[in-house]
Amino acid sequence: MYVTRKLGQLAACVALSAAAVAVTAPASAQTLRMVAHSDLKVLDPIWTTAFITRNHGYMVYDTLFAKDEKLQIQPQMVDKYSVSDDQMLWTFTLRDGLEWHDGTPVTAEDCVASIKRWGARDALGQQMMASVGDMKAVDAKTFTITMKEKFGLVLEALGKPSSTVPFMMPKRIAETDPFKQIDDYTGSGPFIFKKDEWKPGEKVVYVKNQKYKPRAEPPSMLAGGKVVKVDRLEWIAITDPLTAVNALQQGEIDLIEIPVPDLFPVLKADKNIDLYGWNALGSQIIMRFNHLHPPFNNVKARQAAMYAIAQEDFLRAQVGDPDIYRVCNAPLVCGSPYEKSYGDLLVKPNLEKGRQLLKESGYDGTPILMMQATDLQSSNQLPPVAKQALEKIGFKVDLQAMDWQTVVSRRAKKEAPAQGGWNIFFTTTVTVDADNPAGNSFTSGGCDKAWFGWPCDADMEKLRASFARESDPAKRKEIALAVSDRVMDQATYAVLGQYKAFGAYRKDRISGWLPGPVPVMWNITKK
């Protein structure tokens, strides 16, 4: 079980000499230096839903639409759009001045190819593409989407804010098999990725895209003008949280994306540092089962695991501060229009019920392979808690430690655990993605097309498709609650609660960090 460090120990640790920080002296005034939540190893934001790769995507690529701070969908790369009265024909025209980083213009053909690639992997994209009859470029800047049946979430899909984001790529890159990683990282976004300076495990470098043409509107979360106010941004890899805080206090970095909560008292005590709740809407934590292999190919084994769980144990271990976490067993998140709670399930364990279900499942005692991402501050403390809980009802657990990027690669493997696969891993998602049953990747029951874990649930897919095509709010809610019921009945995944994400930055050196469901790096000014 995770034990919160004592404040006295923290104070001693953060008093370490600056020489212990494996970074160089401060760079120029126009270089922003930050510690990201994870190392970046996978660069294709369509191939994976890992947040670090999503964050990289927002640096390099742009989107057709984006959500503003009022959670309204706004045009981004699109200048104007229209929809026919019967909602079967959508027409989109790109704004002037859009260029790829290599200087070539962004075209409608690029966007069509990008939407198709994204739509093959993303849960909401798959729903939309199933309703698309035709999609084609009309001219260099205009393309159309013709529906074969009504789909009520076209703009919500194209403006999806988090994993997987429909980032636009050049046609030659977007035509890459969506189940293979791209090897060309040309985008049209506000920053340019410096592949020649990329050193996995050390640093990632981006420079300002001097030719980027921001929208004229003021920035608002992920919408509006993406104005880059620094020349260079460096993600510095410092895996030890205490060392990262020391670097921030010494002025060797400018911000930490997600410091660990038990360091908050130290950060609050420093007059030059501010704790910033950039993701006030919060995130949801889940435990994901692999439905392909025993024991979790049996619904009773999945249900047994859920009866072993007490969310507060997980939240206390991972988040620590009860002021920023929330016990919540609603699959479509608490605080959303589709919130539905389920009594004590996942809140108070019922070990007797769990043991009964595990016995009925026919579990043979083979250890389940549970992956632990030791370097990911949003989930690294969850697996030991889960191991202890599951062993109480009779599971044997093989807890394997690895870095997050190894988890990202391994979770994509469909082989049995003994051949390099897995049984359980843990992740988080922003609530603005999880509250929509058509876009919530975890709810998908699309078999091979489903998110990692690959549930195969035809009834779930019918519900999700019905939600996407329904326009009446009352009927939508009825369907959404049925989706929620199905998640809990089939134990598709286990919800472990919600929390708000906080960052830390040198308020004496930077300003302009925008709120959002992702860390927004444009608009930041370095003093």
Secondary structure, DSSP 8 states (H G I E B T S, - for coil): ------HHHHHHHHTS-GGGS-S-S---TTEEEEE-SS------TTT---HHHHHHHHHH--BSEEE-TTS-EEESSEEEEEE-TTS-EEEEEE-TT-B-TTS-B--HHHHHHHHHHHHHHSHHHHHHHHHEEEEEESSSSEEEEEESS--TTHHHHHT--SSS--B---HHHHTS-TTS--S-----SSEEE-GGG-BTTTEEEEEE-TT----SS--BTTBS-----SSEEEEE---SHHHHHHHHHTTS-SEESS--GGGHHHHHH-TTEEEEEEEEEEEEEEEEE-SSSTTTTSHHHHHHHHHT--HHHHHHHHT--TTTEE----TT-TTSTT----TTTTTS--HHHHHHHHHHHT-----EEEEEETT-TTTTTHHHHHHHHHHTTT--EEEEEE-HHHHHHHTT--S-GGGT--SEEEEEEEHHHHT-TTT-GGG--BGGGSSTT--B-HHHHHHHHHHHH---HHHHHHHHHHHHHHHHHHT-EEEEEEEEEEEEEETTTEE----SSS---TT-EE-
